[in-house]
Amino acid sequence: MSEKVIKEAIENEKMACPKCKQPIRKYEKYAETIDAVRDGFNIQEIDSHASRVTLLCGNGDCNWKDRTEYWEDMID
């Protein structure tokens, strides 16, 4: 689900590069992550869900690139 949101934000130019302020053009290396905690009885409790992505500016000579799990903060 998160990857769909990222794709739509990039297609609709709703994510801006913090360096050149132009819309981010592409992403790579998307991954869903789960942090889990186990207690002494081998019962697994899920602590958090997140997704991590590498965002690339892709505008002219701007070479900004960032691997982040806080991509939601970048959507206008």
Buried (B, 14 or more C-beta within 10 A) or exposed (E): EBEEBBEEBBEEEBBBBEEBEBBBBEBEEBEEEEEEEEEEEEEEEEEEEBBBBBBBBBBEEBEBEBEEEEBBEBBE
